[in-house]
Amino acid sequence: MFSEAAKILIIVGVIAVICGLLLMAAEKTGSSAWLNWFGNLPLDFHIERENFRFFFPLGTSIALSLLLSLAIFLFNKFIR
């Protein structure tokens, strides 16, 4: 039981590291223009006052939730 969970955690960790390395490489090469949408969707709220700054990324959270749900669905559909 724990060995299956350990394998899944290791795979998720490796995927997270690879994604992080790709993001770092994209930033260093200047080709991160495809990430400009991140944090600038219609439901992302920005409130700035003189001594106050508030950011609530509702649209980005919904988009990431949909993408992750789709990825998990596809993983369960085709891997298992």
Secondary structure, DSSP 4 states (H G I P E B T S, - for coil): -HHHHHHHHHHHHHHHHHHHHHHHHHHHHT-GGGGTTTT-STTEEEEE-SS-EEEEEHHHHHHHHHHHHHHHHHHHHHH-
